[in-house]
Structures are given as structure tokens and as C-alpha cells.
Amino acid sequence: MRSSPTTSVSSARSASFSTSSSGSIATGDFNTTTLAWHDINVREYDDSVVTIGTQSQQASYKGSPSNGDFRITHVFVRDGNSWKIASMQLSLTGPPPALTQQEDPPS
């Protein structure tokens, strides 16, 4: 079997991601403190791989919690000797988290 982007993930059926020295993966207004994949199903098709699993995260958006479990699908494609993500889709597996209303600062 050729090496795929999910070889180690499919055998373990889970994956975790490291965080930065500040303890989070942050981009703009979205801040992720933990991110893990589990219950991953892998399908390999020549130069493409599709993974379907669950992503669990602890995160916030503009200071409001955005924690939860999501159904996640990745499509990877081979580009020479490397793999690239061609598509990714997430769906919340439970009810949406309650949004908190941020108060406007006093004038």
C-alpha cells in the first residue's frame, strides 16, 4: 500500500494536534485550544483519499465558546510526493452552542 496522508491516523483511529507556545492555535477571531479527530474511516482511491470522522474541539470565536463535536470529511489529493487538502466539511453533531451577547463598552 502506498503512503497516504491518513496511514498513521487510520491505524490509530484518532489524532491530536499540538498547540503553539501560547497554548492555542489561533487565527484572527477564532481561537482553538484543543483539537482531536477520532472514529475515522479512511477510503483510498488511486491519488485521492477521503476521511470521515469526528472532530472534538475546545475553541472560541470573538471570546464566545465554540466547543463541540463535529462530523468532519476531508478529501486529500496526491500532488507529486505530497498530499494536499482539496476539501473539508464540518457539521455540528448536536445542538448549536448558546451564544453569549457581548455588552457594548460604555460611551
Backbone bond lengths (Angstrom), bond angles and torsions (degrees), N, CA, C in turn:
res aa  C-N    CA-C-N  psi(-1)  N-CA   C-N-CA  omega(-1)  CA-C   N-CA-C  phi
1 M - - - 1.454 - - 1.527 109.30 -
2 R 1.312 115.74 136.00 1.456 120.16 178.51 1.522 110.39 -73.20
3 S 1.313 114.76 156.10 1.462 119.49 177.30 1.522 110.07 -67.49
4 S 1.304 116.47 132.97 1.464 120.88 177.37 1.520 108.77 -123.87
5 P 1.332 118.14 166.10 1.462 119.82 -178.28 1.519 112.16 -67.37
6 T 1.310 117.53 -10.82 1.458 120.42 -173.82 1.517 113.06 -117.23
7 T 1.335 118.33 9.21 1.458 120.27 -176.28 1.515 111.41 -54.34
8 S 1.336 118.40 -50.82 1.451 119.97 -178.48 1.522 111.28 -71.30
9 V 1.321 117.42 -32.65 1.458 120.62 179.51 1.518 110.61 -68.87
10 S 1.351 117.54 -43.20 1.457 119.81 -176.03 1.521 111.43 -65.92
11 S 1.326 117.67 -33.52 1.456 118.58 179.97 1.529 111.17 -74.67
12 A 1.314 117.42 -32.54 1.464 121.02 -179.59 1.518 112.06 -89.17
13 R 1.331 118.03 -23.02 1.454 124.75 -176.00 1.526 112.81 61.32
14 S 1.314 116.41 20.44 1.467 119.66 173.52 1.519 108.66 -161.23
15 A 1.315 115.62 160.92 1.458 121.21 177.32 1.514 108.35 -152.30
16 S 1.313 116.09 148.10 1.458 121.17 176.06 1.508 108.12 -129.31
17 F 1.311 116.83 158.31 1.446 121.42 -177.51 1.509 110.19 -120.62
18 S 1.308 115.75 141.78 1.453 120.79 176.92 1.517 109.80 -76.52
19 T 1.301 114.60 157.91 1.455 119.89 177.81 1.516 109.51 -111.15
20 S 1.309 116.06 168.91 1.457 121.28 179.83 1.517 110.47 -72.30
21 S 1.326 117.21 175.36 1.459 121.07 179.81 1.523 112.07 -61.48
22 S 1.335 116.95 -22.68 1.463 119.81 177.78 1.525 111.25 -81.86
23 G 1.357 117.32 -4.13 1.450 120.61 177.79 1.511 113.93 90.88
24 S 1.336 118.59 10.28 1.458 119.40 -179.89 1.521 111.07 -149.04
25 I 1.325 114.29 159.44 1.461 121.77 170.71 1.514 104.11 -102.35
26 A 1.309 118.59 112.60 1.461 120.20 -172.23 1.520 111.13 -126.00
27 T 1.313 115.66 138.12 1.451 122.78 173.17 1.517 107.25 -141.06
28 G 1.311 117.59 110.22 1.456 120.35 177.80 1.507 112.72 59.75
29 D 1.332 116.10 -125.29 1.459 121.96 -176.11 1.526 113.10 -84.01
30 F 1.339 118.35 -12.78 1.461 121.94 -178.25 1.516 109.49 -98.69
31 N 1.335 118.00 127.06 1.457 122.82 -176.17 1.528 108.98 -127.75
32 T 1.334 117.75 116.49 1.458 123.06 179.82 1.517 109.44 -105.28
33 T 1.337 117.16 125.67 1.460 120.22 178.22 1.523 112.27 -100.37
34 T 1.341 118.55 -31.67 1.470 121.50 172.87 1.524 108.93 -140.55
35 L 1.327 114.61 146.67 1.456 121.28 -178.72 1.525 107.53 -150.52
36 A 1.328 117.40 125.29 1.467 121.14 179.74 1.520 109.43 -141.41
37 W 1.335 115.98 143.97 1.463 122.43 173.92 1.516 107.50 -108.20
38 H 1.340 117.20 142.41 1.456 120.56 175.82 1.523 109.48 -152.65
39 D 1.346 115.72 169.12 1.469 122.62 -177.77 1.529 111.04 52.64
40 I 1.327 115.69 49.13 1.465 121.88 -173.80 1.528 111.10 -89.44
41 N 1.328 115.92 130.54 1.457 123.53 173.65 1.529 107.01 -108.21
42 V 1.333 116.79 130.85 1.464 121.81 -176.09 1.525 109.87 -117.23
43 R 1.338 115.55 131.16 1.469 122.04 174.70 1.520 107.81 -125.10
44 E 1.333 115.93 124.70 1.459 120.73 -178.36 1.524 109.60 -109.52
45 Y 1.345 115.95 131.15 1.464 123.45 -179.96 1.527 108.28 -132.13
46 D 1.329 117.39 98.17 1.466 122.28 179.65 1.524 111.15 47.46
47 D 1.333 118.01 -107.29 1.462 121.38 -177.33 1.521 112.97 -99.87
48 S 1.332 116.51 24.40 1.466 121.62 178.09 1.523 109.41 -135.86
49 V 1.318 115.77 149.42 1.458 122.30 175.73 1.523 107.40 -135.40
50 V 1.334 115.94 134.44 1.463 122.00 175.91 1.523 107.22 -115.70
51 T 1.335 116.87 128.59 1.456 121.31 174.90 1.522 108.80 -118.45
52 I 1.330 115.82 139.17 1.455 121.97 175.84 1.520 106.53 -130.70
53 G 1.318 116.76 128.46 1.450 120.32 -178.37 1.512 111.50 -163.49
54 T 1.320 114.78 -158.84 1.458 121.79 179.26 1.518 108.96 -118.93
55 Q 1.319 116.03 135.73 1.464 122.47 175.04 1.525 107.17 -112.71
56 S 1.326 116.50 124.28 1.456 122.09 175.02 1.515 107.73 -107.82
57 Q 1.321 116.58 134.24 1.467 119.11 -177.31 1.518 111.75 -141.79
58 Q 1.312 114.42 152.05 1.452 124.45 166.58 1.520 104.03 -116.46
59 A 1.322 117.21 117.14 1.457 120.50 -173.56 1.523 109.80 -154.98
60 S 1.333 114.37 171.54 1.466 119.95 174.92 1.520 108.81 -143.71
61 Y 1.324 114.61 152.20 1.456 121.62 175.51 1.518 106.88 -125.46
62 K 1.323 115.79 117.89 1.464 122.50 -177.00 1.522 111.10 50.73
63 G 1.334 116.17 38.80 1.455 121.90 176.92 1.516 115.33 86.68
64 S 1.335 119.09 -10.44 1.466 122.00 178.29 1.522 109.32 -93.45
65 P 1.350 118.07 138.61 1.466 120.25 -178.89 1.529 111.84 -58.48
66 S 1.321 114.79 140.52 1.462 122.01 175.98 1.526 107.88 -135.35
67 N 1.343 114.81 47.94 1.459 121.54 -178.01 1.517 109.40 -84.06
68 G 1.322 116.35 154.72 1.451 118.04 173.61 1.504 113.92 159.22
69 D 1.319 113.34 179.52 1.455 122.85 175.13 1.518 107.29 -110.51
70 F 1.324 115.57 135.13 1.455 121.89 -176.80 1.510 109.36 -129.01
71 R 1.311 117.22 143.78 1.461 122.04 169.18 1.518 105.11 -80.78
72 I 1.329 117.60 128.46 1.462 120.44 -174.89 1.522 110.61 -127.97
73 T 1.326 115.25 137.75 1.466 122.73 175.29 1.523 108.16 -123.63
74 H 1.327 115.94 128.57 1.463 122.46 174.06 1.527 108.55 -115.81
75 V 1.321 116.31 144.24 1.459 121.83 169.10 1.527 106.14 -121.69
76 F 1.338 115.58 119.03 1.462 122.03 177.68 1.521 108.62 -106.70
77 V 1.330 117.03 145.19 1.467 121.25 174.16 1.525 108.98 -128.10
78 R 1.331 114.37 144.17 1.468 119.64 178.83 1.519 109.06 -77.70
79 D 1.320 115.99 134.49 1.463 123.08 176.01 1.521 106.65 -128.72
80 G 1.327 116.08 89.44 1.467 120.15 -175.12 1.513 109.26 69.67
81 N 1.337 117.26 -119.21 1.461 122.27 179.81 1.519 113.08 -97.92
82 S 1.311 117.76 7.81 1.466 119.65 -179.20 1.533 110.19 -125.52
83 W 1.320 115.07 170.80 1.457 122.39 178.94 1.511 109.01 -118.10
84 K 1.331 116.57 143.48 1.459 121.71 178.06 1.523 108.84 -127.97
85 I 1.332 115.82 147.69 1.456 120.03 175.19 1.522 107.83 -79.07
86 A 1.340 116.28 119.51 1.456 121.21 178.39 1.520 111.07 -92.09
87 S 1.337 115.97 -28.21 1.462 119.67 -177.65 1.522 109.29 -158.56
88 M 1.332 115.43 150.06 1.460 121.82 175.52 1.519 107.64 -148.48
89 Q 1.333 116.82 137.01 1.452 121.24 -179.88 1.516 108.98 -140.34
90 L 1.343 116.28 135.67 1.463 122.53 179.14 1.518 110.06 -122.46
91 S 1.333 116.23 142.21 1.460 122.16 173.49 1.514 108.14 -134.01
92 L 1.306 118.09 131.44 1.458 123.04 178.22 1.523 108.75 -64.42
93 T 1.337 117.59 134.49 1.462 120.58 -177.10 1.525 113.15 -91.38
94 G 1.312 118.08 -8.06 1.461 121.65 178.88 1.511 109.96 -134.39
95 P 1.325 116.45 -167.70 1.462 118.64 178.12 1.524 110.38 -65.42
96 P 1.323 118.27 151.75 1.460 120.07 179.63 1.522 110.37 -64.63
97 P 1.338 116.55 147.85 1.460 119.35 178.49 1.527 110.40 -66.63
98 A 1.314 115.31 149.67 1.465 119.82 177.45 1.522 108.75 -67.36
99 L 1.305 116.30 133.03 1.461 120.95 177.71 1.521 108.77 -89.59
100 T 1.302 115.24 139.00 1.456 118.67 177.31 1.519 108.30 -100.46
101 Q 1.291 115.55 138.25 1.460 121.82 179.63 1.521 108.03 -83.78
102 Q 1.318 116.67 123.39 1.449 120.32 176.72 1.508 108.29 -86.78
103 E 1.320 114.90 132.95 1.462 119.57 179.35 1.518 110.40 -75.50
104 D 1.340 115.11 145.02 1.457 120.12 174.99 1.525 108.75 -72.02
105 P 1.328 117.19 140.85 1.468 119.16 177.81 1.524 110.16 -64.18
106 P 1.340 116.75 149.67 1.476 119.08 178.22 1.519 111.57 -59.85
107 S 1.313 116.33 146.47 1.471 120.99 -179.15 1.498 110.74 -79.90
